Amino acid sequence: MRAARKSGAPVLLGHTERVSADVDPSAVVFASRGVDDHWFCFEQPDRAGAALAALGTVARLTASGPARFKQVAAAWRALAATAVSDLPDGPPGAGLVAVGGFAFAPDGGKAPHWAGFEAADLVVPEVSFARRGEDVRLTLAALVGPDDTAEDVAARLAARAAGLSLAPLPLLDPAPVGHFRIDSVAPPEHYEAAVARAVERIRAGAFEKIVLAREVTVNAPTAHDAAAVFGVLRSGFESCYVFCAGRGDAAFVAASPELLVRREGARAQTVALAGSTRRSADPAVDDHLGEQLLRSNKDREEQAIVVRRIARALRPHAVWVAAPDEPEVIKVANIQHLATPIRAQLAHPVGAIELASLLHPTPAVGGEPHAMAAPLIPAFEGLDRGWYAGAIGWTDANDDGEFCVALRCALLRDTEARLYAGVGVVRDSDPASELNETEIKLGALLPILAG
Ligand SMILES: C=C(O[C@@H]1C=C(C(=O)O)C=C[C@H]1O)C(=O)O
């Protein structure tokens, strides 16, 4: 109150406390949502149950255009600079945070189905939980004005806390009644033709790589249940970033294998992920497929392009950038990829949002050179990516944070789901194989959403 009176402007206030290890952060958020609430759940189950789940809106920071990352970073910094909160303690993400996402394109999703998901869209939540292992912290936040009394603020926070429900996540209906309709928004032949045209341009020397995606819709007999879908994803994709961001009656949900950036103090971490092959239930065949991927010149080049670009983007801001010479094969539920973990020691304080802006879009989802490929992506694809292939995550008051790339995702609104999957096209790409690769990627969510 004193800080607000002194400056005459509202001040962000945060109170953090430890809660029982039994509290399931995402389940609480899903169960406690009101119709007008923004909500956000972000987990990586394999990393000691890392979770950040948030509900409600103290402030919403939005922007559009090429400077959108910078603009929301500045707005968050202004709020965080005068904030009054407990000393940082507990797992990453405990304390005051801003959570949300950035669309793939600078101007974001313009199609009606992306309504509510702004080009840059962070929310400072009223309630947030952070978990690592057995350590679960609850943070309650409010904007305190010069005329607020301590009693008013305490009553507001207590009322929000009292409204939280501890109900578990709902189960997905295993045998829904009714008919599901699955449609490829554009005919698959269009996709193959777009890949073929892109290959021609690459061979003519216009650019090196472009990522082209498809959109598939699932119309269900009853409304899609984002909470149940999230529950299935987090138990089936434990190594992935499993997230769900809610805006009004829509939810954007995913199980993404791709970290865009994690920033902890002067350390930044990312991964160059590209090149894909299917999994097999037979372990010997599965390993053989992984070996083939490691030896495929086409996939190695596709992935090396991403490594080079990430290193180039980080170097001007780093004391050192470290990446192993050879990629490794990572196996996710239905697919395997080539991956190179990349770490950097930052030379000056670059926040998590600025790091995301330096890296996004990597050639894992955009193209190389980006300036050449960027205008061709919507032209070839004929779809509105919205938040697909954008950056989703959180940042704290120290500008630490974590953003993943929104892949293996779906936008759910009532009975409709829109799924997105893309592949990297290079000079040796074969249109039929690339179409098949989109099917493998769609296979992460399709069986869950299509009954
Ligand atoms: C573009 C997607 O995935 C990206 C493209 C990959 C590829 O082309 O092999 C692999 C992993 C991701 O970086 C997607 O899942 O939609």
The ligand as an ORCA input file, in Angstrom:
! r2SCAN-3c Opt
* xyz 0 1
  C       7.079    -28.661    -37.316
  C       6.964    -29.693    -36.494
  O       8.026    -30.348    -35.943
  C       9.348    -29.922    -36.184
  C       9.865    -30.499    -37.420
  C      10.595    -31.675    -37.417
  C      11.028    -32.314    -38.735
  O      10.799    -31.736    -39.791
  O      11.564    -33.429    -38.715
  C      10.967    -32.278    -36.232
  C      10.693    -31.686    -35.050
  C      10.149    -30.330    -34.964
  O      11.167    -29.419    -34.825
  C       5.626    -30.180    -36.049
  O       5.584    -31.095    -35.215
  O       4.619    -29.630    -36.484
*
